[in-house]
Amino acid sequence: MPSVSSSACADVVEDTVGRHRNDLIELSHDIHAEPELAFEEHRSCAKTQALAAERGFEVTPGAGGLPTAFRASFGSGPLTVGVCAEYDALPEIGHACGHNIIAAAAVGAALALAEVADELGLTVVLIGTPAEEAGGGKVLMLEAGVFDDLAAAVMIHPGPLDIAAARSLALAEVTATYTGREAHAAVAPFLGVNAADAVTVAQVAIGLARQHLLPGQMLHGIVTDGGQAPNIVPGRAALRYTLRANDTEALRDLEDKVAGCFLAGAVGTGCEYDVTPVSPVYRELRPDRWLADAFRAEMRRAGRNPVPADVEAAFPLGSTDMGNVTQLLPGIHPIVGVEAGGASVHQPAFAAAAASPSGDRAVIDGAVLLARTVVELAETPLQRDRVLELRERRVA
């Protein structure tokens, strides 16, 4: 098991985060004050890369062809480590997932690692990744080769608990659109084909299917179009559903079940229908065990109380496109606890907590913990060689 890093470089990165404390908290609060939705995070993207650019990072905007993505690199060492920043917000409830904390902590870790990059033979890459809440920015960036040169990728996420080897659920999100035929609901309803009824049949089928779902499989959805007026038989109606499961294989099984439910809506009403993916599939997190253990040790050193390793799997954390990254290269997505009065992520109270003193502490602690974990990776020959060898195999 990794020991707590006690090298001179570990001390340097912690001191560097401390020197930038005010800038990092200001960045967190600035992003929090101007929440932007997926693929629209222009101000947040610019704010996140600004401190790195001032430090001399080489910034590449529009990474992977996404206007609100970027890469900012520093150093020229053979060990290339990515630090992922997120900065998109949620509709109506803003940064209730605390992405402002993620962005600021990532910047802090990158700035700190830049101070020791030459000594450690390190290249630090701060990666601005848009559209985690909807759209799968990291998946698109993976496909575009943005992560190809990395030996490892790290990030933190705020939450109600401290969790080193955080888990997540695989996710798919789809829309089902039904097309029928309008008619006057009183004069000639028999001329209509009711698309809203198709939505009802599909939802009833989904509700009945829940009894037979595998453990970890779950469904949640909304009606996005149910017709325009009660005296018109709806000629168009639509659903949007999120499907989750413990792993990608179980997700595929769930997709098959739900496909039958959507079909039932069409068959039962005579409507045409179309099912369309909303975003790329999010795969489950597969945290690198050594990196997670190193981060856990650093959490304890910092006075935090991570949940025991043997119960981490009991706390799946929704879903994240960072799961796709950890399926391809060594990575971690630990949770740094924020006190939110019992609220969890995606609740208004957590949005408030994301700019509270506890949220500010998560920014600083998160930056320090990430930076010290990367230092230990760089200074542990066996693990350094392991991640470098994995990268060579991946790109061969």
Secondary structure, 3 states (H helix, E strand, C coil): CCCCCCCHHHHHHHHHHHHCHHHHHHHHHHHHHCCCCCCCCHHHHHHHHHHHHHHCCEEEECHHHCCCCEEEEECCCCEEEEEEECCCCECCCECCCCHHHHHHHHHHHHHHHHCCHHHHCEEEEEEECCCCCCCCHHHHHHHCCCCCCCCEEECCEEECCCECCCECCEEEEEEEEEECECCECCCCHHHCECHHHHHHHHHHHHHHHHHHCCCCCEEEEEEEECCCCCCECCCEEEEEEEEEECCHHHHHHHHHHHHHHHHHHHHHHCCEEEEEECCCCECCCCCCHHHHHHHHHHHHHCCCCCCCHHHHHHCECCCCCHHHHHHHCCEECCEEECCCCCCCCCCHHHHHHCCCHHHHHHHHHHHHHHHHHHHHHHHCHHHHHHHHHHHHHHHC
